[in-house]
Amino acid sequence: MNITVIGTGNMGSAFVKQLANAGHAVRVTGRDIAKAQAVAAGHAGVKAAPLTEALGNSELVILATGYGDAVPALQGLGDLTGKVVIDITNPLNADYSGLIIGHDTSAAEEISKAVPGVQLVKAFNTLFAQVLADGPVFANEQTAPVFFASDSEPAKQTVKALIESLGFKPIDAGPLKNSRYLEPLAGLNIYLGYGAGLGTAIAPTWIAK
């Protein structure tokens, strides 16, 4: 799959690593092209590009920025009509102690409104970068799940296939409005990791008896 990753931070770098390992063709971009080049270096099939040139022939875009930077970053790519976009953002406040929006909307829904024409999928927002970078299987042999939500069934199938290609367990979380649940779940995971001292090698899951 041809994929563009926007973002060169911990999550963006982890995506580039795992996507390259899975054999995807990746373009990575960010505000600092030198950093994008550093992230791309050493990974087969990965190229760095300025934002305005980063879309190319990509079928899928991974938005690995902060929520505040999400819409300008997507708009900077150019025409995204019909493109599948994975939104991993969480609308956290400055000290990561809470969400700045919720209940009757979500980051995903607001991004979808601001960039009409894309097939937006909420996914990967409940994973720490360490889990994404280290891979899906924990020491107890459990596979980390990736919840995904969208109003587009074809986009869901594309993202499900991507999740599986990286070795994670896909869990269909329903329509895009269910991002209102997934984003607080990520907030809880952040609290458990940092506030409760459990570290960043954790991930929320859902089990059936």
ChimeraX commands (.cxc) that place a marker at each C-alpha (Angstrom):
marker #1 position 0.00,0.00,0.00 radius 0.5
marker #1 position 1.22,3.54,-0.74 radius 0.5
marker #1 position 0.97,5.60,2.45 radius 0.5
marker #1 position 1.76,9.16,3.49 radius 0.5
marker #1 position 2.62,9.78,7.15 radius 0.5
marker #1 position 2.26,13.34,8.41 radius 0.5
marker #1 position 4.32,13.80,11.54 radius 0.5
marker #1 position 7.89,13.07,12.61 radius 0.5
marker #1 position 7.40,12.75,16.37 radius 0.5
marker #1 position 7.30,9.53,18.36 radius 0.5
marker #1 position 4.11,8.24,16.74 radius 0.5
marker #1 position 5.07,9.28,13.22 radius 0.5
marker #1 position 8.48,7.64,13.59 radius 0.5
marker #1 position 6.91,4.46,14.99 radius 0.5
marker #1 position 4.50,4.31,12.05 radius 0.5
marker #1 position 7.32,4.70,9.54 radius 0.5
marker #1 position 9.25,1.86,11.18 radius 0.5
marker #1 position 6.34,-0.58,11.28 radius 0.5
marker #1 position 4.97,0.34,7.85 radius 0.5
marker #1 position 8.40,-0.14,6.27 radius 0.5
marker #1 position 8.86,-3.46,8.06 radius 0.5
marker #1 position 5.49,-4.59,6.67 radius 0.5
marker #1 position 6.56,-3.74,3.12 radius 0.5
marker #1 position 4.45,-0.62,2.53 radius 0.5
marker #1 position 5.73,2.26,0.38 radius 0.5
marker #1 position 5.88,5.30,2.64 radius 0.5
marker #1 position 6.28,9.05,2.24 radius 0.5
marker #1 position 6.91,10.93,5.48 radius 0.5
marker #1 position 6.54,14.66,5.97 radius 0.5
marker #1 position 6.54,17.24,8.73 radius 0.5
marker #1 position 7.26,20.87,9.51 radius 0.5
marker #1 position 11.01,20.18,9.49 radius 0.5
marker #1 position 12.08,18.40,6.29 radius 0.5
marker #1 position 15.46,17.58,7.83 radius 0.5
marker #1 position 13.72,15.68,10.61 radius 0.5
marker #1 position 11.54,13.88,8.06 radius 0.5
marker #1 position 14.69,12.87,6.20 radius 0.5
marker #1 position 16.20,11.57,9.45 radius 0.5
marker #1 position 13.07,9.52,10.16 radius 0.5
marker #1 position 13.12,8.08,6.63 radius 0.5
marker #1 position 16.82,7.19,6.73 radius 0.5
marker #1 position 17.53,3.51,7.14 radius 0.5
marker #1 position 14.05,2.30,6.21 radius 0.5
marker #1 position 13.59,0.61,2.85 radius 0.5
marker #1 position 10.72,2.01,0.81 radius 0.5
marker #1 position 10.50,5.28,2.78 radius 0.5
marker #1 position 11.00,8.74,1.27 radius 0.5
marker #1 position 10.88,12.15,2.94 radius 0.5
marker #1 position 9.06,14.98,1.17 radius 0.5
marker #1 position 7.85,18.53,1.89 radius 0.5
marker #1 position 4.19,18.70,2.85 radius 0.5
marker #1 position 3.06,20.04,-0.52 radius 0.5
marker #1 position 4.75,17.11,-2.32 radius 0.5
marker #1 position 4.06,14.35,0.19 radius 0.5
marker #1 position 0.75,12.99,-1.10 radius 0.5
marker #1 position 1.97,11.61,-4.41 radius 0.5
marker #1 position 0.17,8.38,-5.30 radius 0.5
marker #1 position -0.69,7.47,-1.72 radius 0.5
marker #1 position -3.99,5.71,-1.19 radius 0.5
marker #1 position -3.95,6.36,2.55 radius 0.5
marker #1 position -2.80,9.19,4.81 radius 0.5
marker #1 position -1.88,8.76,8.47 radius 0.5
marker #1 position -2.33,11.96,10.47 radius 0.5
marker #1 position 0.26,11.66,13.26 radius 0.5
marker #1 position 0.22,15.26,14.47 radius 0.5
marker #1 position -1.24,16.99,17.48 radius 0.5
marker #1 position -4.93,17.82,17.23 radius 0.5
marker #1 position -4.24,21.55,16.86 radius 0.5
marker #1 position -2.05,20.94,13.81 radius 0.5
marker #1 position -4.28,18.36,12.16 radius 0.5
marker #1 position -6.45,20.42,9.83 radius 0.5
marker #1 position -3.68,22.71,8.47 radius 0.5
marker #1 position -1.49,19.65,7.88 radius 0.5
marker #1 position -4.17,17.85,5.89 radius 0.5
marker #1 position -5.07,20.95,3.91 radius 0.5
marker #1 position -1.39,21.43,3.08 radius 0.5
marker #1 position -1.27,18.09,1.27 radius 0.5
marker #1 position -3.60,19.29,-1.48 radius 0.5
marker #1 position -6.73,17.62,-2.86 radius 0.5
marker #1 position -7.67,14.69,-0.61 radius 0.5
marker #1 position -11.05,13.95,-2.14 radius 0.5
marker #1 position -11.81,10.27,-1.71 radius 0.5
marker #1 position -8.61,9.55,0.20 radius 0.5
marker #1 position -8.66,7.39,3.31 radius 0.5
marker #1 position -7.27,9.36,6.26 radius 0.5
marker #1 position -6.42,7.78,9.61 radius 0.5
marker #1 position -6.80,10.26,12.47 radius 0.5
marker #1 position -4.76,9.24,15.53 radius 0.5
marker #1 position -5.17,12.55,17.38 radius 0.5
marker #1 position -6.54,13.10,20.85 radius 0.5
marker #1 position -7.79,16.61,21.79 radius 0.5
marker #1 position -5.75,16.88,24.99 radius 0.5
marker #1 position -5.23,20.02,27.02 radius 0.5
marker #1 position -1.77,21.49,27.61 radius 0.5
marker #1 position -0.87,19.29,30.60 radius 0.5
marker #1 position -2.53,16.12,29.23 radius 0.5
marker #1 position -4.92,16.00,32.17 radius 0.5
marker #1 position -8.13,16.15,30.13 radius 0.5
marker #1 position -9.80,16.65,26.76 radius 0.5
marker #1 position -10.65,20.06,25.36 radius 0.5
marker #1 position -13.69,18.76,23.45 radius 0.5
marker #1 position -16.04,15.85,23.92 radius 0.5
marker #1 position -19.52,14.54,24.75 radius 0.5
marker #1 position -21.31,15.96,21.69 radius 0.5
marker #1 position -18.37,15.88,19.25 radius 0.5
marker #1 position -14.82,14.58,18.89 radius 0.5
marker #1 position -11.51,15.50,17.31 radius 0.5
marker #1 position -12.24,13.06,14.48 radius 0.5
marker #1 position -15.65,14.58,13.74 radius 0.5
marker #1 position -14.28,18.12,13.78 radius 0.5
marker #1 position -11.44,17.18,11.41 radius 0.5
marker #1 position -13.91,15.46,9.11 radius 0.5
marker #1 position -16.05,18.61,8.98 radius 0.5
marker #1 position -13.04,20.82,8.28 radius 0.5
marker #1 position -11.66,18.62,5.48 radius 0.5
marker #1 position -14.75,17.41,3.58 radius 0.5
marker #1 position -14.35,14.75,0.96 radius 0.5
marker #1 position -11.96,12.51,2.87 radius 0.5
marker #1 position -12.90,9.09,4.22 radius 0.5
marker #1 position -11.87,9.65,7.82 radius 0.5
marker #1 position -11.13,6.75,10.13 radius 0.5
marker #1 position -10.31,7.09,13.81 radius 0.5
marker #1 position -7.64,4.53,14.68 radius 0.5
marker #1 position -4.44,3.97,16.67 radius 0.5
marker #1 position -5.27,6.81,19.07 radius 0.5
marker #1 position -5.32,4.45,22.07 radius 0.5
marker #1 position -1.75,3.20,21.52 radius 0.5
marker #1 position 1.37,4.66,23.06 radius 0.5
marker #1 position 4.22,5.22,20.61 radius 0.5
marker #1 position 6.29,2.65,22.49 radius 0.5
marker #1 position 3.72,-0.08,21.82 radius 0.5
marker #1 position 3.51,0.85,18.15 radius 0.5
marker #1 position 7.29,0.95,17.79 radius 0.5
marker #1 position 7.96,-2.26,19.72 radius 0.5
marker #1 position 5.29,-4.27,17.93 radius 0.5
marker #1 position 1.91,-5.74,18.80 radius 0.5
marker #1 position 2.75,-8.75,20.99 radius 0.5
marker #1 position 3.29,-8.31,24.73 radius 0.5
marker #1 position 5.37,-10.56,27.00 radius 0.5
marker #1 position 2.18,-12.34,28.09 radius 0.5
marker #1 position 1.55,-13.23,24.42 radius 0.5
marker #1 position -1.43,-10.89,24.13 radius 0.5
marker #1 position -1.76,-8.94,20.89 radius 0.5
marker #1 position -2.49,-5.25,21.26 radius 0.5
marker #1 position -5.79,-4.20,19.69 radius 0.5
marker #1 position -6.37,-1.20,17.46 radius 0.5
marker #1 position -9.90,0.20,17.62 radius 0.5
marker #1 position -11.15,1.86,14.44 radius 0.5
marker #1 position -14.29,3.90,13.76 radius 0.5
marker #1 position -15.64,5.44,10.55 radius 0.5
marker #1 position -18.78,6.18,8.59 radius 0.5
marker #1 position -17.18,4.69,5.46 radius 0.5
marker #1 position -17.28,0.90,5.19 radius 0.5
marker #1 position -14.70,0.75,2.35 radius 0.5
marker #1 position -12.35,2.93,4.40 radius 0.5
marker #1 position -12.84,0.65,7.38 radius 0.5
marker #1 position -11.85,-2.36,5.31 radius 0.5
marker #1 position -8.73,-0.58,4.08 radius 0.5
marker #1 position -7.71,0.34,7.62 radius 0.5
marker #1 position -8.52,-3.11,8.94 radius 0.5
marker #1 position -6.18,-4.59,6.33 radius 0.5
marker #1 position -3.49,-2.11,7.33 radius 0.5
marker #1 position -3.85,-2.95,11.02 radius 0.5
marker #1 position -3.58,-6.65,10.25 radius 0.5
marker #1 position -0.52,-6.09,8.07 radius 0.5
marker #1 position 1.23,-4.58,11.11 radius 0.5
marker #1 position 0.30,-7.55,13.27 radius 0.5
marker #1 position -2.18,-5.77,15.54 radius 0.5
marker #1 position -5.70,-6.95,16.30 radius 0.5
marker #1 position -8.37,-4.81,14.59 radius 0.5
marker #1 position -11.55,-4.07,16.54 radius 0.5
marker #1 position -14.40,-2.35,14.68 radius 0.5
marker #1 position -15.66,0.38,17.00 radius 0.5
marker #1 position -18.58,1.47,14.84 radius 0.5
marker #1 position -19.35,4.87,13.27 radius 0.5
marker #1 position -17.14,7.92,13.45 radius 0.5
marker #1 position -19.17,9.45,16.29 radius 0.5
marker #1 position -17.86,6.66,18.52 radius 0.5
marker #1 position -14.60,8.58,18.51 radius 0.5
marker #1 position -16.33,10.36,21.40 radius 0.5
marker #1 position -15.65,7.16,23.35 radius 0.5
marker #1 position -12.24,6.30,21.88 radius 0.5
marker #1 position -10.67,9.66,22.67 radius 0.5
marker #1 position -11.53,9.53,26.42 radius 0.5
marker #1 position -10.29,5.93,26.41 radius 0.5
marker #1 position -6.95,7.24,25.19 radius 0.5
marker #1 position -7.05,9.84,27.97 radius 0.5
marker #1 position -7.53,7.06,30.53 radius 0.5
marker #1 position -4.63,5.12,29.01 radius 0.5
marker #1 position -2.42,8.20,29.31 radius 0.5
marker #1 position -3.40,8.58,32.96 radius 0.5
marker #1 position -2.62,4.93,33.66 radius 0.5
marker #1 position 0.70,5.20,31.88 radius 0.5
marker #1 position 1.90,8.42,33.46 radius 0.5
marker #1 position -0.39,9.36,36.35 radius 0.5
marker #1 position -0.64,5.85,37.79 radius 0.5
marker #1 position 2.94,5.00,36.89 radius 0.5
marker #1 position 2.24,1.93,34.76 radius 0.5
marker #1 position 4.54,3.11,31.97 radius 0.5
marker #1 position 3.99,3.28,28.25 radius 0.5
marker #1 position 4.18,-0.44,27.45 radius 0.5
marker #1 position 0.43,-0.80,28.04 radius 0.5
marker #1 position -2.67,-0.76,25.83 radius 0.5
marker #1 position -6.41,-0.90,26.51 radius 0.5
marker #1 position -8.16,-4.02,25.25 radius 0.5
marker #1 position -11.58,-5.65,25.03 radius 0.5
marker #1 position -12.10,-9.28,25.84 radius 0.5
marker #1 position -15.04,-11.64,25.44 radius 0.5
marker #1 position -15.64,-14.55,27.77 radius 0.5
marker link #1:1,2 radius 0.2
marker link #1:2,3 radius 0.2
marker link #1:3,4 radius 0.2
marker link #1:4,5 radius 0.2
marker link #1:5,6 radius 0.2
marker link #1:6,7 radius 0.2
marker link #1:7,8 radius 0.2
marker link #1:8,9 radius 0.2
marker link #1:9,10 radius 0.2
marker link #1:10,11 radius 0.2
marker link #1:11,12 radius 0.2
marker link #1:12,13 radius 0.2
marker link #1:13,14 radius 0.2
marker link #1:14,15 radius 0.2
marker link #1:15,16 radius 0.2
marker link #1:16,17 radius 0.2
marker link #1:17,18 radius 0.2
marker link #1:18,19 radius 0.2
marker link #1:19,20 radius 0.2
marker link #1:20,21 radius 0.2
marker link #1:21,22 radius 0.2
marker link #1:22,23 radius 0.2
marker link #1:23,24 radius 0.2
marker link #1:24,25 radius 0.2
marker link #1:25,26 radius 0.2
marker link #1:26,27 radius 0.2
marker link #1:27,28 radius 0.2
marker link #1:28,29 radius 0.2
marker link #1:29,30 radius 0.2
marker link #1:30,31 radius 0.2
marker link #1:31,32 radius 0.2
marker link #1:32,33 radius 0.2
marker link #1:33,34 radius 0.2
marker link #1:34,35 radius 0.2
marker link #1:35,36 radius 0.2
marker link #1:36,37 radius 0.2
marker link #1:37,38 radius 0.2
marker link #1:38,39 radius 0.2
marker link #1:39,40 radius 0.2
marker link #1:40,41 radius 0.2
marker link #1:41,42 radius 0.2
marker link #1:42,43 radius 0.2
marker link #1:43,44 radius 0.2
marker link #1:44,45 radius 0.2
marker link #1:45,46 radius 0.2
marker link #1:46,47 radius 0.2
marker link #1:47,48 radius 0.2
marker link #1:48,49 radius 0.2
marker link #1:49,50 radius 0.2
marker link #1:50,51 radius 0.2
marker link #1:51,52 radius 0.2
marker link #1:52,53 radius 0.2
marker link #1:53,54 radius 0.2
marker link #1:54,55 radius 0.2
marker link #1:55,56 radius 0.2
marker link #1:56,57 radius 0.2
marker link #1:57,58 radius 0.2
marker link #1:58,59 radius 0.2
marker link #1:59,60 radius 0.2
marker link #1:60,61 radius 0.2
marker link #1:61,62 radius 0.2
marker link #1:62,63 radius 0.2
marker link #1:63,64 radius 0.2
marker link #1:64,65 radius 0.2
marker link #1:65,66 radius 0.2
marker link #1:66,67 radius 0.2
marker link #1:67,68 radius 0.2
marker link #1:68,69 radius 0.2
marker link #1:69,70 radius 0.2
marker link #1:70,71 radius 0.2
marker link #1:71,72 radius 0.2
marker link #1:72,73 radius 0.2
marker link #1:73,74 radius 0.2
marker link #1:74,75 radius 0.2
marker link #1:75,76 radius 0.2
marker link #1:76,77 radius 0.2
marker link #1:77,78 radius 0.2
marker link #1:78,79 radius 0.2
marker link #1:79,80 radius 0.2
marker link #1:80,81 radius 0.2
marker link #1:81,82 radius 0.2
marker link #1:82,83 radius 0.2
marker link #1:83,84 radius 0.2
marker link #1:84,85 radius 0.2
marker link #1:85,86 radius 0.2
marker link #1:86,87 radius 0.2
marker link #1:87,88 radius 0.2
marker link #1:88,89 radius 0.2
marker link #1:89,90 radius 0.2
marker link #1:90,91 radius 0.2
marker link #1:91,92 radius 0.2
marker link #1:92,93 radius 0.2
marker link #1:93,94 radius 0.2
marker link #1:94,95 radius 0.2
marker link #1:95,96 radius 0.2
marker link #1:96,97 radius 0.2
marker link #1:97,98 radius 0.2
marker link #1:98,99 radius 0.2
marker link #1:99,100 radius 0.2
marker link #1:100,101 radius 0.2
marker link #1:101,102 radius 0.2
marker link #1:102,103 radius 0.2
marker link #1:103,104 radius 0.2
marker link #1:104,105 radius 0.2
marker link #1:105,106 radius 0.2
marker link #1:106,107 radius 0.2
marker link #1:107,108 radius 0.2
marker link #1:108,109 radius 0.2
marker link #1:109,110 radius 0.2
marker link #1:110,111 radius 0.2
marker link #1:111,112 radius 0.2
marker link #1:112,113 radius 0.2
marker link #1:113,114 radius 0.2
marker link #1:114,115 radius 0.2
marker link #1:115,116 radius 0.2
marker link #1:116,117 radius 0.2
marker link #1:117,118 radius 0.2
marker link #1:118,119 radius 0.2
marker link #1:119,120 radius 0.2
marker link #1:120,121 radius 0.2
marker link #1:121,122 radius 0.2
marker link #1:122,123 radius 0.2
marker link #1:123,124 radius 0.2
marker link #1:124,125 radius 0.2
marker link #1:125,126 radius 0.2
marker link #1:126,127 radius 0.2
marker link #1:127,128 radius 0.2
marker link #1:128,129 radius 0.2
marker link #1:129,130 radius 0.2
marker link #1:130,131 radius 0.2
marker link #1:131,132 radius 0.2
marker link #1:132,133 radius 0.2
marker link #1:133,134 radius 0.2
marker link #1:134,135 radius 0.2
marker link #1:135,136 radius 0.2
marker link #1:136,137 radius 0.2
marker link #1:137,138 radius 0.2
marker link #1:138,139 radius 0.2
marker link #1:139,140 radius 0.2
marker link #1:140,141 radius 0.2
marker link #1:141,142 radius 0.2
marker link #1:142,143 radius 0.2
marker link #1:143,144 radius 0.2
marker link #1:144,145 radius 0.2
marker link #1:145,146 radius 0.2
marker link #1:146,147 radius 0.2
marker link #1:147,148 radius 0.2
marker link #1:148,149 radius 0.2
marker link #1:149,150 radius 0.2
marker link #1:150,151 radius 0.2
marker link #1:151,152 radius 0.2
marker link #1:152,153 radius 0.2
marker link #1:153,154 radius 0.2
marker link #1:154,155 radius 0.2
marker link #1:155,156 radius 0.2
marker link #1:156,157 radius 0.2
marker link #1:157,158 radius 0.2
marker link #1:158,159 radius 0.2
marker link #1:159,160 radius 0.2
marker link #1:160,161 radius 0.2
marker link #1:161,162 radius 0.2
marker link #1:162,163 radius 0.2
marker link #1:163,164 radius 0.2
marker link #1:164,165 radius 0.2
marker link #1:165,166 radius 0.2
marker link #1:166,167 radius 0.2
marker link #1:167,168 radius 0.2
marker link #1:168,169 radius 0.2
marker link #1:169,170 radius 0.2
marker link #1:170,171 radius 0.2
marker link #1:171,172 radius 0.2
marker link #1:172,173 radius 0.2
marker link #1:173,174 radius 0.2
marker link #1:174,175 radius 0.2
marker link #1:175,176 radius 0.2
marker link #1:176,177 radius 0.2
marker link #1:177,178 radius 0.2
marker link #1:178,179 radius 0.2
marker link #1:179,180 radius 0.2
marker link #1:180,181 radius 0.2
marker link #1:181,182 radius 0.2
marker link #1:182,183 radius 0.2
marker link #1:183,184 radius 0.2
marker link #1:184,185 radius 0.2
marker link #1:185,186 radius 0.2
marker link #1:186,187 radius 0.2
marker link #1:187,188 radius 0.2
marker link #1:188,189 radius 0.2
marker link #1:189,190 radius 0.2
marker link #1:190,191 radius 0.2
marker link #1:191,192 radius 0.2
marker link #1:192,193 radius 0.2
marker link #1:193,194 radius 0.2
marker link #1:194,195 radius 0.2
marker link #1:195,196 radius 0.2
marker link #1:196,197 radius 0.2
marker link #1:197,198 radius 0.2
marker link #1:198,199 radius 0.2
marker link #1:199,200 radius 0.2
marker link #1:200,201 radius 0.2
marker link #1:201,202 radius 0.2
marker link #1:202,203 radius 0.2
marker link #1:203,204 radius 0.2
marker link #1:204,205 radius 0.2
marker link #1:205,206 radius 0.2
marker link #1:206,207 radius 0.2
marker link #1:207,208 radius 0.2
marker link #1:208,209 radius 0.2
view
